[in-house]
């Protein structure tokens, strides 16, 4: 990989695909993608072993469930609600190719977390 940030939809998806492929080729523990936000905690997504991991609020979880209806190859495997943290940790099985996974992640950032079309994403770990 030669770049680690993108803010246009096609560039973000390409970046996500490249990160997923690099993660698989390196057999790294996971790939982590973070986004820039003006205020509040920044959403993040990790991918490893065919699963997407993310934190969300209860409202964001409902948006995620709606999104999953359009991505039949993806389903919630596990929900964790830690006592010492607000929100929910979600693990979603992603039985799909890197392009489909990248599309899901990009759509999730926009629809689940309410980010604008031109949001900036960073691959922070591979």
C-alpha positions as CSV (number, residue, x, y, z in Angstrom):
1,X,0.0,0.0,0.0
2,X,1.2,3.5,-0.8
3,X,-1.5,5.6,0.7
4,X,-3.4,5.5,3.9
5,X,-6.1,8.2,3.6
6,X,-8.9,9.0,1.2
7,X,-11.9,11.3,1.1
8,X,-13.7,10.5,-2.2
9,X,-16.1,7.6,-2.3
10,X,-14.3,5.6,-5.0
11,X,-10.9,6.4,-3.5
12,X,-12.1,5.3,0.0
13,X,-13.4,2.0,-1.3
14,X,-10.2,1.4,-3.2
15,X,-8.2,2.2,0.0
16,X,-10.4,-0.2,2.0
17,X,-9.9,-3.0,-0.6
18,X,-6.1,-2.5,-0.6
19,X,-6.0,-2.5,3.2
20,X,-8.1,-5.7,3.4
21,X,-5.9,-7.4,0.8
22,X,-2.7,-6.3,2.6
23,X,-4.1,-7.5,5.9
24,X,-4.8,-10.9,4.4
25,X,-1.4,-11.1,2.6
26,X,0.5,-10.2,5.7
27,X,-1.6,-12.4,8.0
28,X,-1.8,-9.4,10.3
29,X,-4.1,-9.4,13.4
30,X,-6.6,-6.9,11.8
31,X,-7.0,-3.8,9.7
32,X,-8.3,-0.7,11.5
33,X,-10.1,2.2,9.7
34,X,-10.9,5.5,11.5
35,X,-12.6,8.6,10.3
36,X,-12.3,12.3,11.0
37,X,-15.2,14.0,12.7
38,X,-15.6,17.6,13.9
39,X,-16.7,16.7,17.4
40,X,-17.4,13.6,19.6
41,X,-15.7,10.3,19.4
42,X,-14.6,9.2,15.9
43,X,-16.2,6.0,14.5
44,X,-13.8,3.2,13.7
45,X,-14.1,-0.3,12.1
46,X,-11.8,-3.3,12.3
47,X,-11.7,-6.2,10.0
48,X,-10.2,-9.6,10.7
49,X,-10.9,-13.3,10.1
50,X,-14.0,-12.5,8.0
51,X,-15.6,-10.3,10.7
52,X,-16.2,-6.6,11.0
53,X,-15.9,-5.2,14.5
54,X,-17.3,-1.7,15.5
55,X,-18.7,0.2,18.4
56,X,-22.0,2.0,18.1
57,X,-24.9,3.6,20.0
58,X,-28.3,1.9,20.3
59,X,-29.6,4.2,17.6
60,X,-26.6,3.4,15.3
61,X,-27.2,-0.3,15.9
62,X,-30.8,0.1,14.6
63,X,-29.3,1.8,11.5
64,X,-26.8,-1.0,11.1
65,X,-29.6,-3.6,11.2
66,X,-31.4,-1.7,8.5
67,X,-28.2,-1.6,6.4
68,X,-27.7,-5.4,6.8
69,X,-31.0,-6.0,5.1
70,X,-29.4,-4.7,1.9
71,X,-26.2,-6.9,2.4
72,X,-27.4,-10.5,2.7
73,X,-23.8,-11.9,2.9
74,X,-23.4,-9.9,6.2
75,X,-25.0,-10.7,9.6
76,X,-24.6,-9.8,13.2
77,X,-22.6,-12.6,15.0
78,X,-22.2,-11.0,18.4
79,X,-23.4,-8.0,20.4
80,X,-21.6,-6.9,23.6
81,X,-22.8,-4.3,26.0
82,X,-20.0,-3.7,28.5
83,X,-21.0,-2.4,31.9
84,X,-18.2,0.1,32.0
85,X,-18.9,1.7,28.6
86,X,-21.8,3.3,26.7
87,X,-23.0,1.7,23.6
88,X,-22.6,-1.6,21.9
89,X,-19.7,-3.5,20.4
90,X,-20.9,-5.3,17.2
91,X,-19.3,-8.1,15.4
92,X,-20.6,-8.7,11.9
93,X,-19.7,-11.8,9.8
94,X,-18.6,-10.6,6.3
95,X,-18.6,-13.6,4.0
96,X,-17.7,-11.6,0.9
97,X,-14.8,-10.5,-1.3
98,X,-12.8,-7.4,-0.4
99,X,-14.8,-5.2,-2.8
100,X,-18.1,-6.1,-1.2
101,X,-16.6,-5.7,2.3
102,X,-15.2,-2.3,1.4
103,X,-18.6,-1.2,0.0
104,X,-20.3,-2.3,3.2
105,X,-17.8,-0.4,5.4
106,X,-18.1,2.8,3.3
107,X,-21.9,2.6,3.4
108,X,-21.9,1.9,7.1
109,X,-19.8,5.0,7.8
110,X,-22.2,7.1,5.9
111,X,-25.5,5.6,6.9
112,X,-24.9,4.2,10.4
113,X,-22.7,6.9,11.6
114,X,-24.2,9.7,9.5
115,X,-21.0,10.9,7.9
116,X,-21.2,13.1,4.8
117,X,-20.3,11.8,1.3
118,X,-16.9,13.4,1.4
119,X,-15.8,12.1,4.8
120,X,-12.1,11.3,5.3
121,X,-11.0,7.8,6.3
122,X,-7.6,6.6,7.5
123,X,-6.3,3.1,7.5
124,X,-4.4,3.3,10.9
125,X,-3.4,-0.3,11.3
126,X,-2.8,-3.2,9.0
